[in-house]
Amino acid sequence: MLKKFRDWLTSGVSTTSISETIPKKKVSQRVHLSQSHLILDDGSMFDITIGEDQDIETLLAIQTACYNGETPWNASALHHELKRNTNALYIVIRQLTRPVAFIGAWLVEKEAHITNVAVAPEFQQKGIATWMIQELERISIAEDMDILSLEVRISNTKAQRLYRQLGFADGKVKRFYYSNDQEDALEMSKQLVKSVVTNLEG
Ligand SMILES: CC(C)(COP(=O)(O)OP(=O)(O)OC[C@H]1O[C@@H](n2cnc3c(N)ncnc32)[C@H](O)[C@@H]1OP(=O)(O)O)[C@@H](O)C(=O)NCCC(=O)NCCS
């Protein structure tokens, strides 16, 4: 999920041409969460916020826990995402001050593209990623997006299974997609459908 971001940063696209394709107000300032707390079946409670610059340490801690001590999105990339990228949206989950999970996405034109989703190991298999993806889906529909997409490592069958359960379909395989180890990526996407309210009395 990282390559698009690197390509974009290094593409030499001028600020002017980017600003022509993006809305004036930041997505993160425009959207609203459906709830500020998440309570799981076991009664554990979590705080949910829209990501801001002050969340960088939290996002780094979650990645370190999820990716064997590595941070695919480092502090400067996250700073750019949270402070400057007007199309970026992060949802951050904590338990009191404890970093738990986050999802990041870019909402560009009609496509919401998930750039990262990570849940700290001790909080996995509890439905937290499911909730975050469904919340992002709800927000994306409200933002008039047509499609929710992502790339996932071809070896990450656990994440792929979850995405399929949530209605994502397999797309193309992108050969040698990840620059650190040349692993292939699988594209996955989901068409977003606005629910239509019909007036049966009419
Ligand atoms: C992939 C990842 C984000 C999933 O997060 P998660 O919070 O564990 O996901 P969920 O709990 O929503 O779903 C995982 C599984 O638990 C199940 N589940 C959901 N709620 C549950 C509950 N209350 N009790 C038990 N299981 C539950 C889901 O049905 C799903 O089942 P599956 O294993 O058959 O697919 C997480 O494993 C992770 O962070 N991995 C490392 C980083 C990564 O690979 N990110 C993806 C990059 S593309």
The ligand as a MOL file (V3000), in Angstrom:
LIG
                    3D

  0  0  0     0  0            999 V3000
M  V30 BEGIN CTAB
M  V30 COUNTS 48 50 0 0 0
M  V30 BEGIN ATOM
M  V30 1 C -5.1740 -7.6220 9.0030 0
M  V30 2 C -5.5500 -6.9240 10.3130 0
M  V30 3 C -5.6330 -5.4330 10.0870 0
M  V30 4 C -6.9260 -7.4590 10.7580 0
M  V30 5 O -7.2910 -6.7800 11.9660 0
M  V30 6 P -8.3020 -7.4050 13.0360 0
M  V30 7 O -8.7560 -6.3210 13.9140 0
M  V30 8 O -7.7070 -8.6160 13.6560 0
M  V30 9 O -9.5020 -7.8640 12.0760 0
M  V30 10 P -10.9400 -8.3410 12.5850 0
M  V30 11 O -10.8760 -8.7210 14.0190 0
M  V30 12 O -11.9400 -7.3590 12.1660 0
M  V30 13 O -11.1340 -9.6380 11.6880 0
M  V30 14 C -10.1970 -10.6880 11.7750 0
M  V30 15 C -10.9190 -12.0040 11.9710 0
M  V30 16 O -11.5380 -12.0130 13.2460 0
M  V30 17 C -12.9270 -12.2900 13.0790 0
M  V30 18 N -13.6590 -11.5540 14.1240 0
M  V30 19 C -14.2580 -10.3730 14.0200 0
M  V30 20 N -14.8580 -10.0550 15.1840 0
M  V30 21 C -14.5760 -11.0470 16.0290 0
M  V30 22 C -14.9050 -11.3090 17.3850 0
M  V30 23 N -15.6550 -10.4620 18.0950 0
M  V30 24 N -14.4450 -12.4350 17.9390 0
M  V30 25 C -13.7040 -13.3060 17.2330 0
M  V30 26 N -13.3470 -13.1120 15.9430 0
M  V30 27 C -13.7970 -12.0060 15.3590 0
M  V30 28 C -13.2370 -11.7880 11.6960 0
M  V30 29 O -14.4100 -12.4020 11.1920 0
M  V30 30 C -12.0110 -12.2250 10.9650 0
M  V30 31 O -12.1170 -13.6140 10.7060 0
M  V30 32 P -11.1820 -14.4100 9.6860 0
M  V30 33 O -9.8820 -14.6320 10.4150 0
M  V30 34 O -11.9080 -15.6420 9.4050 0
M  V30 35 O -10.9910 -13.5140 8.4870 0
M  V30 36 C -4.5320 -7.2760 11.4300 0
M  V30 37 O -4.3090 -8.6590 11.4270 0
M  V30 38 C -3.2010 -6.5510 11.2850 0
M  V30 39 O -3.0470 -5.4250 11.7280 0
M  V30 40 N -2.2190 -7.2190 10.6710 0
M  V30 41 C -0.8750 -6.6420 10.5320 0
M  V30 42 C -0.8760 -5.4860 9.5690 0
M  V30 43 C -1.4930 -5.8750 8.2420 0
M  V30 44 O -1.2350 -6.9480 7.6990 0
M  V30 45 N -2.2920 -4.9600 7.6840 0
M  V30 46 C -2.9640 -5.1630 6.4240 0
M  V30 47 C -2.1890 -4.4880 5.3510 0
M  V30 48 S -3.0060 -4.6870 3.7690 0
M  V30 END ATOM
M  V30 BEGIN BOND
M  V30 1 1 1 2
M  V30 2 1 2 3
M  V30 3 1 2 4
M  V30 4 1 2 36
M  V30 5 1 4 5
M  V30 6 1 5 6
M  V30 7 2 6 7
M  V30 8 1 6 8
M  V30 9 1 6 9
M  V30 10 1 9 10
M  V30 11 2 10 11
M  V30 12 1 10 12
M  V30 13 1 10 13
M  V30 14 1 13 14
M  V30 15 1 14 15
M  V30 16 1 15 16
M  V30 17 1 15 30
M  V30 18 1 16 17
M  V30 19 1 17 18
M  V30 20 1 17 28
M  V30 21 1 18 19
M  V30 22 1 18 27
M  V30 23 2 19 20
M  V30 24 1 20 21
M  V30 25 1 21 22
M  V30 26 2 21 27
M  V30 27 1 22 23
M  V30 28 2 22 24
M  V30 29 1 24 25
M  V30 30 2 25 26
M  V30 31 1 26 27
M  V30 32 1 28 29
M  V30 33 1 28 30
M  V30 34 1 30 31
M  V30 35 1 31 32
M  V30 36 2 32 33
M  V30 37 1 32 34
M  V30 38 1 32 35
M  V30 39 1 36 37
M  V30 40 1 36 38
M  V30 41 2 38 39
M  V30 42 1 38 40
M  V30 43 1 40 41
M  V30 44 1 41 42
M  V30 45 1 42 43
M  V30 46 2 43 44
M  V30 47 1 43 45
M  V30 48 1 45 46
M  V30 49 1 46 47
M  V30 50 1 47 48
M  V30 END BOND
M  V30 END CTAB
M  END
